């Protein structure tokens, strides 16, 4: 055991093969124990249904979503400022001072568009990319290839236009 402070330990992400294995085991565990797919959109829908009174209890998907947020909060508190880095990169470097609201508005608008697209498509990237492909769904492979291609293309476009 090392004598590293917790903030130093949390400063770097674990390797992809550790995160990938843990995520894969989580997907398999949820499928094996609950016979359901894991995804953030299901949690969001569960929270909305509970908040609007359509259901009497939150359910596991709602608690899963809250766990994502609470886990990130606990990680941030334990890690301190060492993981803050550059914020949202170009966005926070460009819109500073009295223009910070623009960055917030763009992030909020992007989140709304992502949620609308996920609801319209009947699933989110985590559900299609992780669970759907693990189950061998052809539709999930097409959806995953599509959002990866769009993300890569958008990255190249933004790099040409902005940077």
N, C-alpha and C positions, 0 to 999 in steps of 0.2 A: 504494500500500500504506500502511496506517495503522500507527501505533506502539502499537496497543492491546495490552495484555497478553492472553495466551491466556484467562485466567479471565474477563476482561471480555467477550471475544468469545463465550465459551460461556455467559454469564449469561442470554442470551435465546434462545428457540427461533427457528429460522429460520421465515420465513413459510410458511403452509400450501401455497402454490403451489410452493415449493421442495421441501418434504418430500413432497408429493403426487406431483410429477413423478419424484423419485428412487424412491419406492416403486413407482410405476407402471412405471418402467423396470426395476426389480428383478423384479417379477412377470413382465413380458414376457420378460426375459432368462432367468429360470428355466424358463419355459414353452418358449421357443425352443430353449434348449440342452439341457435335461434332460427335456422333455416331462412335467413334473410340476407339481403345484400347490404353492405355498409356504404354509406355516402353522406356527405354533409347536407345535401338538399333534403333528404328525408328528415334530418334533425331540424332543419329550418321549418319545414312544413309542420312537424309535430309541435314546435314552439308556437307557431302562428295558430294552429288549430286549438291549442290549449288556451292561448291568450284571447281568442275570440269566443271561447266557450263551446266549441264544437265537440271537444272531448273533455272528459272529467279528470284525466290524469295526463302526465307528460309523456310517459313511455320511454323506452330505452333509446330511441333515436334522438329525442329531445335532450336527454341527459348526455348522449354522445356529443352532440353539438356544444352543449354547455361545457363539457369536459375539454373540448378543443380550445375554447376561449380561456377557461380557467387554467388549463395547462400552460398556455402561452403566457398568461399573466404571471403565474408562479415562476416559470422559467425566467421571464424578464426581471422579476424582483430578485431572484436568487443570483442571476448573472450580473446584475448591475448594469452600468453603462457600457460594458465591454462589447456587447453584441449590437448596439445601436448603429454603429457604422455610419453610413451615409444617408440614413433615412430611406427615402424613395428615389435615391439617385438623382438623375437629371431633374425630376419633378421638384424635389425640395431644394435643389441648388438654384433652380431658375426662379421659383416663386417664393421669395423670402420677404421678410418684413411685412408691409401692409398687403402684400400679394399672397400671403400664405393661404388665405381662404380659397384661392383658385385651385391650389393643390388638393385641398379637402373636397372641393366641389367635383373635381375631376375623378378623385378616388371614389366618392359616393356615387357619381354617375356611372362609372365603370362597374361598380358593385351591383347597381340596379340592373344594368344591361346584362351582366353575367347571370344574375338571378332570373331575369325574364327569359333569357335564352335557355337556361337549365330547366325552368318550369315548362317552357314551350316544347323542348326536346324530350321531356319526360325523364330527365336524369341529368346529373352533373358530371364533370370531368372525373371526379374521384370515383363515382359509381360506375361509369363506363370504362374508364382507363384502368382501374385497379380490379374491381370486382367483375365487371362484364367480360373483360378479356381473360381473366382467370377462369371464368366459367365457359370460355370458348364461344361466346356470342359473336356471330358475324357482324351484327349491327354495332356492337361495342368496338370491334376492330375498326370499322369504317368511321365511327364517331371519333375514336382516339386518333386515327390517322388524320382526320380532317382538322381537329383542333390543334394538333401538333404542327401540321403544315401551315395553318393560318398564323399560329404564334411565331413560327420561324420566319415566315414571310413578313409579318408585321415588324419583327425585330430588325430585319434587314432594311425595310422601308424607313423605319424610324431612324436607324443609323445613318442612312443616306440623307434624310431631310433635316434632322435636328442636329446631329453631332458634326 
